[in-house]
Amino acid sequence: MPIAFLTSASIFPISKFPKKNIHMVTQIKKGITYAESKEADAKVRALVEEMLENVATNGDNAVREYSQKLDNWSPESFRLSTQQIESIVASLPAQVIEDIQFAQKQIRNFAEHQKAALKDIEVETLPGVFLGHKNIPMNSVGCYVPGGRYPMVASAHMSVLTAKVAGVNRVIACTPPIKGEIPAATVAAMHMAGADEIYLLGGVQAIAMMALGTETVQSVDMLVGPGNAYVAEAKRQLFGKVGIDLFAGPTETLVIADDTSDVETCATDLLGQAEHGPTSPAILLTSSKAIAEGIETEIQRQLSVLPTADIASVSWRDYGQVILCDTVDELVAEADRIASEHVQVMTDNPRYFLDKMTNYGGLFLGDKTNVAYGDKVIGTNHTLPTKEAARYTGGLWVGKFLKTCTYQEIRTPEASALIGEYCSRLCAIENFWGHKEQADLRVRKYGKSEV
């Protein structure tokens, strides 16, 4: 029997599991899927391409033109001076500074442990043959920290601070003005995280300035940080010219629950991420019929009092899903199929999912943990793969700012001749005669016999 998604209109098969005892996976609420939604449309792609070309050609003038047009922001200098930064930090309440310090302490601590796990190696693979690798920090990184309705203070920790822990020498950071005002907490977080240059600049123009450089700003080697569809498209088009962290899409959350959880917690944690934007998928995957049948009523109850209901309600209406499974193994299989950015597990044995799941951005185990902790303060990085990219990559971490580069050294003539004999014959198989001569030269110099 094919496993089906059940909607009010129809039943249609989605997959077959090669098992003797097949249970039903039922989709009670179906939202818009990535297969049905479009990537950045042609207008976005064309506009971003035009903007990047303008900045590449006209530099600072183009950056200023776009900032004035899009943000009504054209200061004497987009870069904040040391005096400006100190004044901005001083304007904040002591509690805000303390809270930022606490969050950054957690993130720095975990990043330092991650870096400590990355070792340079050198091994003698044959007598006289030494191979190794070094983990080399990038020279320069540009960090984008979004503004708008949600000034993403935490993104400063996740990008700037992590890059600095990795050992990046020059880290520059951009964030947009918000209705003509300086987002003081974001600037403070950038500064406290160790940013070497801070620019009050947003959107495609900020991404282009960092990646391409202008008359006054030196370009960077890598871009990181989330943003809207235009920022994401700019990063996509610039990939190759610079490195990027991820092809980022709207925030996603998957809540996995069984009968040991409750409908209030599930609804709270779904809406807590649905408020990110009107296209943010929030999915409930449960083996509890009571939770599956009760979630809609609870969602609507919470939306009636949630200050961000104007966003979260649209996200839930269009992209929310409810999937009911019979067994824990079906929960695991469906979760891996969905490959969500955030996966929150509230079951009797959450670590079972840690052992069995393979496709997720970040895993949040148990009802004492939640995605908001990871987004803001707990210590792991919140820049995670979306749009099913968890099938092939993890999120931003200290290792993303390091290049693992290999080296080779042969220290004895006997080893060079030995490797050379094998290399010569292998090159001949491939008709690489210049390569072969490189090997033959060493055999003639260091060997005792002709090849």
C-alpha positions, 0 to 999 in steps of 0.5 A: 500500500502506498503511503499517502498525504491526506488532505480535505480534498484528496489522498495521494501517494508520496513514497513506499517504505520497503517494510513488511508492516507499513504504517500510515503517514497522514498529512493533516495540513498541507502547506506550500512546498519548495517544489511548488514555490519559486526561487527568486523571480526573474525581476529580483535576479535582473535587478540584483544583476544590474545593481552589482554591475553598477557598483562594480563600475561606479564604486562608492557613487553607486553604493551611495545612490542605492543607499539614498534611494532605498534607505534614505541614508547618505551620511558623510561616511558609511563607516562608523568612526571609533568615536561614533562606536564608543558613543553608541555603545555608551548610549545603551543600558547596562543590562543590554551590554551585560546580556550581549556579553553573556551571549557572546561568551557562550558563542565564543566558548563553543566556537573555541572548543570547535576550533580546538577539534581541528588539528594540523597534521603531518604524517610520514606515509612512506619512508621519506614521504611526509604529507600534512594539512594546515587549517589556515584562516581566511584573510578577510570576511564580510558579515551582513547583519539584517535590520528592518522589522527585526534588528538581528543583534544575534547575527553579529555574534554568529558571524563576526565573533565566530570569524574572529575565533577562527583567526580571520585578520580583517572582519568587516560588518554591515547593517542597515539604518532602521528608519533613519536611525542607528541600530545601537544594540547591533552596532554594539554587538558588532564592536564587542564581537571584534569587527575591524570595520563597521558600516551603516549600510544595508541591502544589495549595496552592502553586499556588493561593496564588501564583495567587489570593493570600492575606491574606499573599501577593500574587498573581502574573501568571503561573505556571511550572514542572512538577509532578504531575497535580494541579499540572498540573490546577491550572494548567489550571484557573487559566489565564486568571486567570493566564498559564501556561508550558505544559500539562505532561504526563509527560516524553517522549523520542524517540531517533532512531538509524541504524547509526552508533549503538549499542544501548547508547547508545540504551538508556541514553538511553531509560531516562535519561528513562523514570525520570522517572515510570511514564507517561513515553513513551520511543520508539526510532525507528531505521533500524537493524534490528540496534538495533531487534531488540537494544534489548529485551535491552539495556534489560533488562540495564541495568534489572537494575542501574539504581537507578531501575528500579522506575520506568523498567521500568514506563514502558518496559513500558507506554509504550515504543515501537520503530519501524523505518523504511527511510529517513531521510525516514521517520525525519523524518516519523515524528518530526514525527508523534510531536512529542516533548518531547525528540528525540535524534538519533544518525545520520550527519548529525544536522543533517539533522533540524535542517533538516527537522523541524518538531515537537519541544520540544528537539533534541539533535544527535549522540551527544556530546549528550544530554537530561540535559545539557539537563535540568540544565546545558547552558544551554537551558531544560528546560521543554518542550511535551509531549503533541504540543504541539510541533506549535504551541508551543516551550518556556519561554524568556526571551520567555515572560516578556515581553509584546510590546505594540504602540503607534501614534502619528500625528504630522501632521494630514494623516496622521490625515485620510488614515487617517480617510478609509479607516477611515470607509469600512471602518467603514461596511461593518461597520455600526460607526457609533460607530467611523465617527464616531471617524474622521469627527471626525478627518477634520473636524478635520484634513482639507480635505474631507468624507468 
